[in-house]
Amino acid sequence: MKKINSLTLTLLLSLIFLGACEQEVIELTDPEPDLTNIGPDPCGGTAGSASFTKFVAIGNSFVAGMQGGALFNDGQNNSLAAIINTQLACAGGTATFNQPSIRASLGWNLFFTQPVLGPPFDPTKPVLGRMRLQGNPPRPTPQAYAPGNLEAVPDPTVNPPFQYAGSTGAVATSALNNFAVPAITLGQALIPAAGNWANPNPAVGFTPFYARFASNPGTSTILTDALSANPTFFLFWLGLDDFFLYAAFGGDPTLAPLNSAGAFAGQYGAAMGAILASNADLKGVVGNFPDIFKMPHFTSVTYNPIPLDAATASQLNTGFAGYNAALDGLKNPAFGGAFGTAEQLDARKITFAAGNNKAVLIDESIPSLAAGFDALQGAGAITAGQRAQLAPYERVRQTTPTDILPLSTGSILGTLVGGNPQLINGLTVPLADRYVLVPAEIAEIVAARDAFNGTIQASADANPTRLALANVDAALNALITSQLAVYNGVTITPNINPPTGIYSEDGAHMNTRGYAFLSRVFIQAINDKFGATVPLTNISRYSATGLPIP
């Protein structure tokens, strides 16, 4: 198989800048009216049959306040849990809400830089933090710290202030209110390994974002620490990452496995059993999970995102001519259809044309053609050298409308592998499993979410006097169906568009206003279940995603 000789710089740049976000979403609208100085909101309400004296939250990134791919100071200060507490304070709660301050202005971007603990760590390389809309057209772009600024690095050996306990302003773990941890699964909340600095291995469930404030690293768990705070009311919203992380990493189980329905049910039952058993009067609110495939993170990059001119498309077609000829060779009646029907083989051909083009990917759900290519070599149809060139393409095809390219995949489309201009991700180099969700993986995720939501509903039904269920799924579906809603004189939309969009720049986590919107869903569930009159959040008090920066 021949490889293409070159690609134009124009093509390469267009693909790279396609990367961060290919969406109709980033359309700027007229600024909304300033409603922030209209006087204080009414702050009166009752707790009904609940007690909000000590409110404790247990959750993942959404409850912690992650935005734009990172947990940073401003996001944490406006977390979903903190916003809910502000409203509960109007109905017998307290304004005090202690969170394990992250102490980082931009945070550590979990979409672009995974935590690296211990050596080797190169302090001369910029640390990537939260995304902001940047450029023209505006794209979600990770913001880099100045070289040497390590305030966001989740490793106390190179960034001692990352460790929460004992730092300025820290309170004892038992005095915290928010026990939410970014990118945490339900199972991790139940195991001491999550906070064990002695074995900082993600494969066993370790996360530095819990270890930094664990009361007894290696012994305590997120759940036991939360219960040590002696809550009178709790929020529990864990389990989204049991399928979201799997989806965000393209269904690659080596990076983020998909939790099984049975394991989730067992873990959820254990968590809820321990919480409710800790105090016979304890009540709380739980949330179900929305359809993540309606989030901008999974809708913003189209299945055919690669623009090519006619000359470049022709070069690529020449390069793939040998591969396509090999597929035709496998149709030979002598093989008896052992390697697929003519229709199936044609579906795996790689072709390009002027305009928007489909990406080339590895699909592990389709049969390998390794034996077929070996058979062609054995029959003398191809040489050993040609067989070697075919090796990377034994399970490839191009994307179809039934595939999903996560937003983070856009950042690698068109980038070079090893600086080689002939090796281009998504074109001559097939996208690996972690970058694409194929139909079989999508079906797995849909089934998992449905099962998890069933478990949560069953738990709420089994504890009708103690658990309120916030139907986050229904609330977001209603907004997506209507495409906009108006609260407190402010228009919101289910996208990233400033100033109306409720999603932050990563297309998955909410922005501050989005968390304010979600808080209304949880508070309404609390009021309905416990006869409370907690005032709903005035979302005009909370900011949307900022306008693009140069």
C-alpha positions as CSV (number, residue, x, y, z in Angstrom):
1,M,0.0,0.0,0.0
2,K,1.4,3.4,-1.0
3,K,1.5,6.2,1.5
4,I,0.7,9.8,0.6
5,N,3.7,11.9,-0.1
6,S,2.6,15.2,1.5
7,L,-0.2,17.3,2.7
8,T,-0.4,21.0,2.4
9,L,0.1,23.2,5.4
10,T,-3.3,24.7,4.8
11,L,-4.9,21.3,5.2
12,L,-3.0,20.5,8.4
13,L,-3.9,23.9,10.0
14,S,-7.5,23.6,9.1
15,L,-7.7,20.1,10.8
16,I,-5.9,21.3,13.9
17,F,-8.2,24.2,14.4
18,L,-11.2,22.1,13.7
19,G,-10.0,20.3,16.8
20,A,-11.5,22.0,19.8
21,C,-15.1,22.3,18.8
22,E,-16.9,22.0,15.5
23,Q,-20.3,23.2,16.5
24,E,-23.1,25.5,15.4
25,V,-23.2,26.3,19.0
26,I,-20.7,29.1,19.3
27,E,-22.9,31.8,18.1
28,L,-22.8,35.0,20.1
29,T,-26.1,36.6,21.0
30,D,-26.9,40.1,22.4
31,P,-25.9,40.5,26.0
32,E,-28.6,39.9,28.5
33,P,-29.8,42.7,30.8
34,D,-27.9,43.2,34.0
35,L,-30.1,41.9,36.8
36,T,-27.5,41.6,39.5
37,N,-28.2,44.8,41.3
38,I,-32.0,44.6,41.7
39,G,-31.8,44.1,45.5
40,P,-31.7,41.0,47.6
41,D,-33.8,37.9,46.9
42,P,-36.5,37.0,49.4
43,C,-34.9,34.6,51.9
44,G,-37.6,32.9,53.8
45,G,-38.8,29.3,53.8
46,T,-39.5,26.3,55.9
47,A,-37.8,22.8,56.0
48,G,-41.1,20.9,56.2
49,S,-40.3,17.4,57.6
50,A,-36.6,17.8,56.8
51,S,-33.8,19.5,58.8
52,F,-31.1,21.5,57.0
53,T,-29.0,22.3,60.0
54,K,-26.0,20.4,58.6
55,F,-26.1,19.9,54.9
56,V,-23.6,17.5,53.4
57,A,-23.0,16.7,49.7
58,I,-21.5,13.5,48.2
59,G,-20.9,13.5,44.5
60,N,-18.6,13.8,41.5
61,S,-17.4,16.6,39.3
62,F,-20.8,18.2,38.9
63,V,-21.3,18.4,42.7
64,A,-17.7,19.7,43.2
65,G,-18.2,22.5,40.6
66,M,-15.9,21.4,37.8
67,Q,-16.2,23.6,34.7
68,G,-14.2,23.8,31.4
69,G,-12.5,20.5,32.1
70,A,-11.0,21.5,35.5
71,L,-11.8,22.2,39.1
72,F,-10.6,25.7,40.0
73,N,-11.4,28.3,42.6
74,D,-14.3,30.2,41.0
75,G,-16.0,27.0,39.8
76,Q,-15.7,25.3,43.2
77,N,-17.1,28.4,44.9
78,N,-20.1,28.1,42.7
79,S,-20.5,24.4,42.9
80,L,-24.0,22.8,42.6
81,A,-23.7,21.9,46.3
82,A,-22.7,25.4,47.4
83,I,-25.6,26.9,45.4
84,I,-28.1,24.5,47.0
85,N,-26.8,25.3,50.4
86,T,-27.3,29.1,49.8
87,Q,-31.0,28.3,49.3
88,L,-31.3,25.8,52.2
89,A,-29.9,28.6,54.5
90,C,-33.2,30.4,53.9
91,A,-35.1,27.5,55.4
92,G,-33.3,26.6,58.6
93,G,-29.9,25.8,57.2
94,T,-26.7,27.7,57.8
95,A,-24.8,30.0,55.4
96,T,-21.5,28.2,56.4
97,F,-20.5,25.7,53.7
98,N,-17.0,24.3,54.0
99,Q,-15.4,22.9,50.9
100,P,-11.9,21.5,50.5
101,S,-10.5,24.5,48.6
102,I,-8.6,23.5,45.5
103,R,-6.5,26.7,45.6
104,A,-5.9,26.9,41.9
105,S,-6.9,29.7,39.6
106,L,-7.2,27.6,36.5
107,G,-7.2,24.1,37.9
108,W,-5.8,20.9,36.4
109,N,-7.5,20.0,33.0
110,L,-8.7,16.4,33.3
111,F,-9.5,16.2,29.6
112,F,-6.0,17.0,28.4
113,T,-3.7,16.2,31.3
114,Q,-4.2,13.2,33.5
115,P,-2.8,13.3,37.1
116,V,0.9,12.3,37.1
117,L,2.1,11.5,40.6
118,G,5.7,11.4,41.5
119,P,8.7,11.5,39.2
120,P,9.3,12.0,36.4
121,F,7.6,15.4,36.4
122,D,8.9,18.1,34.2
123,P,8.2,21.5,35.9
124,T,9.4,23.4,32.8
125,K,6.4,22.3,30.8
126,P,3.3,24.4,31.1
127,V,0.4,22.9,33.1
128,L,-2.9,23.0,31.3
129,G,-5.9,24.3,33.2
130,R,-9.5,25.2,32.5
131,M,-10.8,25.8,28.9
132,R,-12.0,29.2,27.8
133,L,-13.5,30.2,24.4
134,Q,-10.6,31.7,22.4
135,G,-9.8,32.7,18.9
136,N,-11.9,33.5,15.8
137,P,-14.0,31.5,15.4
138,P,-14.0,30.8,19.2
139,R,-12.9,27.4,20.3
140,P,-12.7,25.9,23.8
141,T,-9.0,26.2,24.5
142,P,-7.1,24.9,27.6
143,Q,-5.4,27.8,29.4
144,A,-1.7,27.2,30.2
145,Y,-0.1,28.3,33.4
146,A,3.3,30.1,33.1
147,P,6.2,27.6,33.1
148,G,7.1,26.8,36.6
149,N,3.7,27.6,38.1
150,L,2.7,24.3,39.7
151,E,-0.3,25.4,41.8
152,A,-2.7,23.0,40.0
153,V,-0.5,19.9,39.9
154,P,-2.3,17.1,41.9
155,D,0.9,15.9,43.5
156,P,2.0,17.2,46.9
157,T,5.6,16.1,46.3
158,V,6.0,18.9,43.7
159,N,3.0,21.1,44.9
160,P,2.7,20.8,48.7
161,P,-0.3,23.2,48.9
162,F,-2.3,20.6,46.9
163,Q,-2.7,18.7,50.2
164,Y,-5.7,20.3,51.9
165,A,-5.3,19.3,55.5
166,G,-3.2,21.7,57.5
167,S,-3.2,24.4,54.9
168,T,-4.3,28.0,55.5
169,G,-8.0,28.2,55.9
170,A,-8.5,24.4,56.1
171,V,-11.0,22.9,58.5
172,A,-11.1,19.3,59.8
173,T,-12.5,16.8,57.4
174,S,-15.4,16.3,59.7
175,A,-16.2,20.0,59.4
176,L,-16.5,19.9,55.7
177,N,-19.9,20.0,53.9
178,N,-18.9,19.1,50.3
179,F,-17.3,15.7,49.8
180,A,-17.6,15.7,46.0
181,V,-14.6,14.5,44.1
182,P,-13.9,15.2,40.3
183,A,-14.0,12.1,38.0
184,I,-15.1,9.7,40.7
185,T,-17.0,6.5,40.3
186,L,-19.5,5.2,42.8
187,G,-17.3,2.3,43.8
188,Q,-14.4,4.6,44.6
189,A,-16.4,6.4,47.2
190,L,-16.6,3.1,49.1
191,I,-13.0,2.0,49.2
192,P,-9.9,3.2,51.2
193,A,-7.7,2.8,48.2
194,A,-9.3,6.0,46.8
195,G,-7.3,8.1,49.3
196,N,-4.2,6.0,49.8
197,W,-1.1,8.0,49.0
198,A,1.0,4.9,49.7
199,N,-0.3,3.3,46.5
200,P,-1.2,6.2,44.1
201,N,-2.4,3.8,41.4
202,P,-5.6,4.7,39.5
203,A,-6.0,1.1,38.6
204,V,-6.9,0.3,42.2
205,G,-9.2,3.3,42.5
206,F,-6.8,5.9,43.8
207,T,-7.6,9.6,43.2
208,P,-5.5,12.5,44.4
209,F,-8.6,14.7,44.6
210,Y,-9.9,12.6,47.5
211,A,-6.5,11.8,49.0
212,R,-5.8,15.5,49.4
213,F,-8.5,15.9,52.1
214,A,-9.0,12.3,53.3
215,S,-9.2,12.2,57.1
216,N,-7.0,9.0,57.3
217,P,-5.5,8.2,53.9
218,G,-5.6,4.5,53.2
219,T,-8.2,3.8,55.9
220,S,-11.0,6.3,55.5
221,T,-13.4,6.5,52.5
222,I,-15.3,9.3,51.0
223,L,-18.5,7.9,52.4
224,T,-17.2,7.4,56.0
225,D,-15.7,10.9,55.9
226,A,-19.0,12.4,54.8
227,L,-20.9,10.6,57.5
228,S,-18.3,11.7,60.1
229,A,-19.6,15.2,59.4
230,N,-23.0,14.2,61.1
231,P,-25.3,15.5,58.4
232,T,-29.0,16.2,59.1
233,F,-29.6,16.4,55.4
234,F,-27.6,15.1,52.4
235,L,-27.3,15.3,48.6
236,F,-26.1,12.1,46.9
237,W,-25.4,12.3,43.2
238,L,-22.8,9.6,42.4
239,G,-22.6,7.2,39.5
240,L,-22.6,9.4,36.4
241,D,-18.9,8.7,35.9
242,D,-19.6,5.0,36.0
243,F,-20.6,5.4,32.3
244,F,-19.6,9.0,31.4
245,L,-15.9,8.4,31.7
246,Y,-16.2,5.2,29.6
247,A,-18.0,7.3,26.9
248,A,-15.5,10.2,27.1
249,F,-12.7,7.8,26.5
250,G,-14.4,6.4,23.4
251,G,-15.4,3.2,25.1
252,D,-11.9,2.1,25.9
253,P,-12.1,-0.1,29.0
254,T,-8.4,0.1,29.7
255,L,-8.8,3.9,30.4
256,A,-12.2,3.9,32.0
257,P,-14.2,0.7,32.4
258,L,-18.0,0.7,32.2
259,N,-19.6,-0.4,35.5
260,S,-22.0,-3.3,35.2
261,A,-25.7,-2.9,36.2
262,G,-25.3,-5.6,38.9
263,A,-22.2,-4.0,40.5
264,F,-23.8,-0.5,40.4
265,A,-26.9,-1.8,42.1
266,G,-24.8,-3.4,44.8
267,Q,-22.7,-0.3,45.4
268,Y,-25.6,2.0,45.4
269,G,-27.5,-0.2,47.8
270,A,-24.4,-0.3,50.1
271,A,-23.9,3.4,50.0
272,M,-27.5,4.3,50.6
273,G,-27.9,1.7,53.3
274,A,-24.9,3.1,55.2
275,I,-26.1,6.6,54.9
276,L,-29.6,6.0,56.1
277,A,-28.5,3.6,58.9
278,S,-26.2,6.3,60.3
279,N,-29.1,8.4,61.6
280,A,-32.7,7.3,61.7
281,D,-33.8,10.9,61.2
282,L,-31.5,11.6,58.3
283,K,-33.1,12.6,55.0
284,G,-31.8,13.6,51.6
285,V,-32.1,14.1,47.9
286,V,-30.7,11.9,45.2
287,G,-30.5,12.5,41.5
288,N,-30.8,10.4,38.4
289,F,-28.6,10.7,35.3
290,P,-29.3,12.6,32.0
291,D,-28.7,11.3,28.5
292,I,-25.1,12.2,28.0
293,F,-25.3,11.8,24.3
294,K,-27.4,15.0,24.2
295,M,-24.6,17.0,25.8
296,P,-22.5,19.2,23.5
297,H,-19.5,17.1,24.4
298,F,-21.0,14.3,22.2
299,T,-22.9,16.3,19.6
300,S,-20.4,19.0,18.6
301,V,-18.0,17.1,16.4
302,T,-19.8,15.7,13.3
303,Y,-19.1,12.3,11.9
304,N,-17.5,13.9,8.8
305,P,-15.5,16.6,10.3
306,I,-12.4,16.7,8.0
307,P,-12.4,19.4,5.2
308,L,-10.3,18.5,2.2
309,D,-9.7,20.1,-1.2
310,A,-9.8,18.0,-4.4
311,A,-6.0,17.7,-4.7
312,T,-5.5,16.4,-1.2
313,A,-8.4,14.0,-1.5
314,S,-6.9,12.6,-4.6
315,Q,-3.5,12.1,-2.9
316,L,-5.2,10.3,-0.1
317,N,-7.2,8.1,-2.5
318,T,-3.9,7.2,-4.2
319,G,-2.4,6.3,-0.9
320,F,-5.3,4.0,0.0
321,A,-5.6,2.4,-3.5
322,G,-3.6,-0.6,-2.4
323,Y,-5.7,-1.2,0.7
324,N,-8.9,-1.0,-1.3
325,A,-7.5,-3.3,-3.9
326,A,-6.7,-5.8,-1.2
327,L,-10.4,-5.7,-0.1
328,D,-11.4,-6.5,-3.7
329,G,-9.0,-9.4,-3.6
330,L,-10.7,-10.9,-0.6
331,K,-13.9,-11.1,-2.7
332,N,-12.3,-13.8,-4.8
333,P,-14.6,-16.9,-4.9
334,A,-11.5,-19.0,-4.0
335,F,-11.9,-17.7,-0.4
336,G,-15.5,-18.7,-0.3
337,G,-16.7,-15.5,1.5
338,A,-14.6,-16.4,4.5
339,F,-13.6,-12.7,5.0
340,G,-17.0,-11.1,4.4
341,T,-19.5,-10.5,1.7
342,A,-18.7,-8.1,-1.1
343,E,-21.1,-5.6,0.5
344,Q,-19.3,-5.9,3.9
345,L,-15.9,-5.5,2.3
346,D,-17.0,-2.5,0.2
347,A,-18.2,-0.9,3.4
348,R,-14.7,-1.0,4.8
349,K,-13.1,0.8,1.8
350,I,-11.5,4.2,2.5
351,T,-12.3,7.0,0.0
352,F,-12.1,10.8,0.1
353,A,-13.6,13.7,-1.9
354,A,-13.5,17.4,-1.9
355,G,-15.5,18.8,1.0
356,N,-16.2,17.4,4.4
357,N,-14.8,13.9,4.9
358,K,-15.3,11.0,7.3
359,A,-12.4,10.1,9.7
360,V,-10.6,6.7,9.5
361,L,-11.0,4.7,12.7
362,I,-10.2,1.3,14.2
363,D,-13.4,-0.5,15.0
364,E,-12.8,-3.5,17.3
365,S,-16.4,-4.7,16.9
366,I,-15.8,-5.7,13.3
367,P,-13.8,-8.8,12.2
368,S,-10.1,-8.6,11.7
369,L,-8.8,-9.0,8.2
370,A,-5.4,-10.2,9.3
371,A,-6.1,-13.8,8.2
372,G,-7.4,-12.5,4.9
373,F,-4.3,-10.3,4.2
374,D,-2.2,-13.3,5.1
375,A,-4.1,-15.4,2.6
376,L,-3.5,-12.8,-0.1
377,Q,0.2,-13.0,0.6
378,G,0.2,-16.7,0.6
379,A,-1.5,-16.7,-2.8
380,G,1.1,-14.3,-4.1
381,A,-1.4,-11.5,-4.6
382,I,0.6,-9.1,-2.4
383,T,4.3,-9.0,-1.3
384,A,5.5,-9.3,2.3
385,G,6.2,-5.6,2.2
386,Q,2.7,-4.8,1.2
387,R,1.4,-7.1,3.8
388,A,3.3,-5.3,6.5
389,Q,1.9,-2.0,5.3
390,L,-1.6,-3.4,5.6
391,A,-1.1,-4.4,9.3
392,P,-2.4,-1.1,10.8
393,Y,-5.6,-1.4,8.7
394,E,-6.9,-4.8,9.6
395,R,-9.9,-3.4,11.5
396,V,-10.5,0.0,9.9
397,R,-13.4,1.8,8.3
398,Q,-14.6,5.4,8.0
399,T,-17.0,7.0,10.4
400,T,-20.7,6.9,9.8
401,P,-23.6,8.9,11.2
402,T,-24.1,6.2,13.8
403,D,-20.6,6.9,15.4
404,I,-19.9,9.6,17.9
405,L,-16.7,11.6,18.1
406,P,-16.4,13.1,21.6
407,L,-15.4,16.8,21.7
408,S,-11.9,15.9,23.0
409,T,-11.3,13.9,19.8
410,G,-11.4,17.1,17.9
411,S,-8.1,18.1,19.5
412,I,-6.2,15.3,17.9
413,L,-7.8,15.2,14.4
414,G,-5.2,16.2,11.8
415,T,-2.3,16.2,14.3
416,L,0.9,14.5,13.3
417,V,2.2,11.3,14.9
418,G,5.8,11.7,15.9
419,G,6.1,14.9,13.7
420,N,5.8,12.8,10.5
421,P,3.8,14.7,7.9
422,Q,2.7,11.4,6.4
423,L,1.2,10.1,9.6
424,I,-1.9,12.1,10.3
425,N,-4.5,11.2,13.0
426,G,-7.9,10.4,11.5
427,L,-6.5,10.2,7.9
428,T,-3.5,8.0,7.3
429,V,-3.4,6.9,11.0
430,P,-6.7,5.4,12.1
431,L,-8.3,6.8,15.2
432,A,-7.8,4.4,18.2
433,D,-10.6,3.0,20.3
434,R,-10.4,5.8,22.8
435,Y,-11.3,8.5,20.3
436,V,-14.6,7.1,18.8
437,L,-17.8,5.6,20.1
438,V,-19.1,2.9,17.8
439,P,-22.7,1.7,17.8
440,A,-22.0,-1.3,20.0
441,E,-20.4,0.9,22.6
442,I,-23.1,3.4,22.5
443,A,-25.7,0.7,23.1
444,E,-23.7,-0.5,26.1
445,I,-23.7,3.0,27.6
446,V,-27.4,3.6,27.0
447,A,-28.3,0.2,28.6
448,A,-26.1,1.0,31.6
449,R,-27.7,4.5,32.2
450,D,-31.1,3.0,32.0
451,A,-30.2,0.3,34.5
452,F,-28.5,2.8,36.9
453,N,-31.5,5.1,36.8
454,G,-33.8,2.1,37.5
455,T,-31.7,1.4,40.6
456,I,-31.9,5.0,41.8
457,Q,-35.7,5.0,41.3
458,A,-36.0,1.8,43.2
459,S,-34.0,3.2,46.1
460,A,-36.1,6.3,46.3
461,D,-39.3,4.2,46.1
462,A,-38.1,2.0,48.9
463,N,-37.5,5.0,51.2
464,P,-40.5,7.2,50.4
465,T,-40.3,9.3,53.7
466,R,-36.5,9.8,53.6
467,L,-35.4,10.2,50.0
468,A,-36.4,12.8,47.4
469,L,-35.6,12.1,43.8
470,A,-34.5,14.9,41.6
471,N,-35.4,14.0,38.0
472,V,-32.4,15.6,36.3
473,D,-33.0,13.5,33.2
474,A,-36.5,14.9,32.7
475,A,-35.5,18.5,33.4
476,L,-32.6,18.5,30.8
477,N,-34.8,16.6,28.3
478,A,-37.5,19.3,28.6
479,L,-34.9,22.1,28.0
480,I,-33.4,20.2,25.0
481,T,-36.9,19.7,23.5
482,S,-37.9,23.4,23.9
483,Q,-34.3,24.6,23.1
484,L,-34.7,27.5,25.6
485,A,-36.3,28.5,28.8
486,V,-36.6,31.7,30.8
487,Y,-36.0,32.0,34.5
488,N,-35.8,35.2,36.5
489,G,-35.8,37.2,33.3
490,V,-32.8,35.3,31.9
491,T,-32.9,33.0,28.8
492,I,-31.0,29.7,29.0
493,T,-30.2,27.2,26.2
494,P,-28.8,23.7,26.3
495,N,-25.5,24.4,24.6
496,I,-22.2,26.3,25.1
497,N,-23.3,29.6,23.5
498,P,-22.5,32.6,25.6
499,P,-24.4,34.2,27.2
500,T,-27.4,31.8,27.2
501,G,-25.7,28.4,27.2
502,I,-25.7,26.4,30.5
503,Y,-22.8,24.2,29.5
504,S,-19.2,25.2,30.2
505,E,-16.5,25.0,27.6
506,D,-15.9,21.3,27.9
507,G,-19.5,20.6,26.7
508,A,-20.2,18.2,29.5
509,H,-20.1,20.0,32.8
510,M,-22.4,23.0,33.5
511,N,-21.2,26.5,33.9
512,T,-22.1,28.5,37.0
513,R,-25.6,29.4,35.6
514,G,-26.1,25.8,34.6
515,Y,-25.4,24.6,38.1
516,A,-27.9,27.2,39.3
517,F,-30.4,25.7,36.9
518,L,-29.7,22.2,38.2
519,S,-30.0,23.4,41.8
520,R,-33.6,24.4,41.1
521,V,-34.3,20.8,40.0
522,F,-32.9,19.4,43.3
523,I,-34.6,22.1,45.4
524,Q,-38.0,21.5,43.8
525,A,-37.7,17.8,44.5
526,I,-36.9,18.6,48.2
527,N,-39.9,20.9,48.5
528,D,-42.2,18.3,46.8
529,K,-41.1,15.4,49.0
530,F,-40.8,17.0,52.4
531,G,-43.3,19.8,52.2
532,A,-40.6,22.4,52.4
533,T,-40.7,25.9,51.0
534,V,-37.0,26.4,50.1
535,P,-36.9,29.3,47.6
536,L,-35.8,28.3,44.1
537,T,-32.4,29.7,43.0
538,N,-32.5,33.0,41.2
539,I,-30.3,32.1,38.2
540,S,-29.8,35.7,37.2
541,R,-27.4,35.9,40.2
542,Y,-25.1,33.4,38.6
543,S,-22.8,34.0,35.6
544,A,-22.8,32.2,32.3
545,T,-19.8,31.2,30.2
546,G,-17.6,34.2,29.4
547,L,-17.4,35.7,26.0
548,P,-14.4,34.7,23.9
549,I,-11.0,36.1,24.6
550,P,-8.4,37.0,21.9
